[in-house]
Amino acid sequence: MTEEERLQRDMLQAHEQNDLAALPPLYLAAARLRESQDEIDAACFFYTHAYVYALDCGDREVADSARSRLKSHGRDK
């Protein structure tokens, strides 16, 4: 199983179980993976989700990290 497949499986499982606290780090990891593959639009999609879920569950560390990466790609002013 690839890293991408594992992340997808884990994200789907977290959504199905309504495990909101598990979502921010999973989306952040997916974003970093896509960024490392130079897929910036996809990375920003995942960074946005990481940011929103992190705000929802109070994960300040992930929220700050995701927002910083979005800003670096010109997606948040």
Summary of the structure (lengths in Angstrom):
residues: 77
radius of gyration: 11.8
end to end distance: 37.0
largest distance: 37.0
contacts: 230
relative contact order: 0.15
helix: 81%
strand: 0%
